[in-house]
Amino acid sequence: MSKPIEVNDANFDQTLKQHSLVLVDFWAAWCGPCRMVAPVMEELAKDYAGKVTVAKLDVDANPQTAMRYRVMSIPTVILFKNGEPAEVMVGAAPKRNFEARISKHVPAPV
């Protein structure tokens, strides 16, 4: 059973290098919409295990990475393909919206 991994300013670049597709949830503990997206990220981690690495980055604890990718509001979810941003989604959304963006880069789970 796969779960989202925690990433930070120190290991972010290494995580992108290790995995060809990384879905990163930029969030903060005080953010209500972030708490709504969290269970969706858990489901996506399970559904796309072995195809997409799902990661979470706390913007309060890791401001450098959030600034580098110009994350101005949270939740922001960025799908990185080969280390580069391929899809950017801002705000809380249903699972199907995230799946639609992911499916452009990887087949949907069966």
C-alpha positions as a Markdown table, in Angstrom:
| # | Residue | x | y | z |
|---|---|---|---|---|
| 1 | Met | 0.0 | 0.0 | 0.0 |
| 2 | Ser | 1.5 | 3.3 | -1.1 |
| 3 | Lys | 1.3 | 6.6 | 0.7 |
| 4 | Pro | 2.4 | 10.1 | -0.1 |
| 5 | Ile | 6.0 | 10.8 | 0.9 |
| 6 | Glu | 7.1 | 13.9 | 2.8 |
| 7 | Val | 9.6 | 16.1 | 0.9 |
| 8 | Asn | 11.4 | 19.2 | 2.0 |
| 9 | Asp | 13.8 | 21.9 | 0.8 |
| 10 | Ala | 16.8 | 19.6 | 1.3 |
| 11 | Asn | 15.5 | 16.5 | -0.5 |
| 12 | Phe | 13.2 | 17.9 | -3.1 |
| 13 | Asp | 15.5 | 18.0 | -6.1 |
| 14 | Gln | 16.8 | 14.5 | -5.3 |
| 15 | Thr | 13.2 | 13.2 | -5.2 |
| 16 | Leu | 12.5 | 14.6 | -8.6 |
| 17 | Lys | 15.7 | 13.0 | -10.0 |
| 18 | Gln | 14.8 | 9.6 | -8.5 |
| 19 | His | 11.2 | 9.5 | -10.0 |
| 20 | Ser | 10.1 | 10.3 | -13.5 |
| 21 | Leu | 6.6 | 11.4 | -12.4 |
| 22 | Val | 6.1 | 13.2 | -9.1 |
| 23 | Leu | 2.8 | 14.7 | -8.0 |
| 24 | Val | 3.6 | 17.3 | -5.3 |
| 25 | Asp | 1.0 | 18.7 | -2.9 |
| 26 | Phe | 2.1 | 22.1 | -1.6 |
| 27 | Trp | 0.2 | 22.5 | 1.6 |
| 28 | Ala | 0.1 | 23.9 | 5.2 |
| 29 | Ala | -1.4 | 22.6 | 8.4 |
| 30 | Trp | -3.6 | 25.7 | 8.9 |
| 31 | Cys | -5.1 | 25.5 | 5.4 |
| 32 | Gly | -8.7 | 24.2 | 5.3 |
| 33 | Pro | -8.8 | 23.4 | 1.5 |
| 34 | Cys | -5.4 | 21.5 | 2.0 |
| 35 | Arg | -7.1 | 19.2 | 4.5 |
| 36 | Met | -9.8 | 18.6 | 1.9 |
| 37 | Val | -7.2 | 17.6 | -0.7 |
| 38 | Ala | -5.2 | 15.4 | 1.6 |
| 39 | Pro | -7.4 | 12.3 | 1.4 |
| 40 | Val | -7.5 | 12.6 | -2.4 |
| 41 | Met | -3.7 | 12.6 | -2.5 |
| 42 | Glu | -3.7 | 9.4 | -0.3 |
| 43 | Glu | -6.1 | 7.8 | -2.8 |
| 44 | Leu | -4.0 | 8.9 | -5.8 |
| 45 | Ala | -0.8 | 7.5 | -4.1 |
| 46 | Lys | -2.5 | 4.1 | -3.9 |
| 47 | Asp | -4.2 | 4.2 | -7.3 |
| 48 | Tyr | -1.0 | 5.2 | -9.1 |
| 49 | Ala | 1.5 | 3.2 | -7.0 |
| 50 | Gly | 4.6 | 2.3 | -9.2 |
| 51 | Lys | 3.6 | 4.9 | -11.8 |
| 52 | Val | 3.4 | 8.2 | -10.0 |
| 53 | Thr | 5.2 | 9.2 | -6.8 |
| 54 | Val | 2.9 | 11.4 | -4.6 |
| 55 | Ala | 4.7 | 13.8 | -2.3 |
| 56 | Lys | 3.7 | 16.5 | 0.2 |
| 57 | Leu | 5.6 | 19.7 | 0.9 |
| 58 | Asp | 4.7 | 21.9 | 3.9 |
| 59 | Val | 5.2 | 25.4 | 2.5 |
| 60 | Asp | 5.6 | 26.9 | 6.0 |
| 61 | Ala | 8.5 | 24.6 | 6.8 |
| 62 | Asn | 10.0 | 24.7 | 3.3 |
| 63 | Pro | 9.6 | 28.2 | 1.9 |
| 64 | Gln | 12.5 | 27.9 | -0.6 |
| 65 | Thr | 11.0 | 25.3 | -2.7 |
| 66 | Ala | 7.5 | 26.9 | -2.6 |
| 67 | Met | 9.1 | 30.2 | -3.7 |
| 68 | Arg | 11.1 | 28.6 | -6.5 |
| 69 | Tyr | 7.9 | 27.2 | -8.1 |
| 70 | Arg | 6.0 | 30.4 | -7.4 |
| 71 | Val | 3.4 | 28.8 | -5.2 |
| 72 | Met | 1.3 | 31.8 | -4.2 |
| 73 | Ser | -1.8 | 30.0 | -2.9 |
| 74 | Ile | -2.4 | 26.6 | -1.4 |
| 75 | Pro | -3.2 | 23.9 | -2.0 |
| 76 | Thr | -1.2 | 23.9 | -5.2 |
| 77 | Val | -0.5 | 20.6 | -6.8 |
| 78 | Ile | 2.3 | 20.3 | -9.4 |
| 79 | Leu | 2.9 | 17.2 | -11.5 |
| 80 | Phe | 6.6 | 17.0 | -12.3 |
| 81 | Lys | 7.7 | 15.0 | -15.3 |
| 82 | Asn | 11.4 | 14.3 | -15.6 |
| 83 | Gly | 12.1 | 17.0 | -13.0 |
| 84 | Glu | 10.1 | 19.7 | -14.8 |
| 85 | Pro | 6.6 | 21.1 | -14.0 |
| 86 | Ala | 4.2 | 19.5 | -16.5 |
| 87 | Glu | 0.8 | 20.3 | -14.8 |
| 88 | Val | -0.2 | 22.9 | -12.2 |
| 89 | Met | -3.4 | 22.7 | -10.3 |
| 90 | Val | -4.4 | 25.5 | -7.8 |
| 91 | Gly | -7.1 | 25.0 | -5.2 |
| 92 | Ala | -9.1 | 22.1 | -3.9 |
| 93 | Ala | -10.7 | 19.9 | -6.5 |
| 94 | Pro | -12.3 | 16.5 | -6.8 |
| 95 | Lys | -10.2 | 13.4 | -7.5 |
| 96 | Arg | -11.3 | 13.2 | -11.1 |
| 97 | Asn | -9.8 | 16.7 | -11.9 |
| 98 | Phe | -6.4 | 15.5 | -10.7 |
| 99 | Glu | -6.8 | 12.2 | -12.5 |
| 100 | Ala | -7.6 | 14.0 | -15.8 |
| 101 | Arg | -4.2 | 15.9 | -15.5 |
| 102 | Ile | -2.3 | 12.8 | -14.5 |
| 103 | Ser | -3.8 | 10.7 | -17.3 |
| 104 | Lys | -2.2 | 13.0 | -19.9 |
| 105 | His | 1.2 | 11.5 | -18.7 |
| 106 | Val | 0.4 | 8.0 | -17.5 |
| 107 | Pro | -2.4 | 5.5 | -18.3 |
| 108 | Ala | -5.3 | 5.4 | -15.7 |
| 109 | Pro | -5.2 | 2.6 | -13.2 |
| 110 | Val | -7.4 | -0.4 | -13.9 |
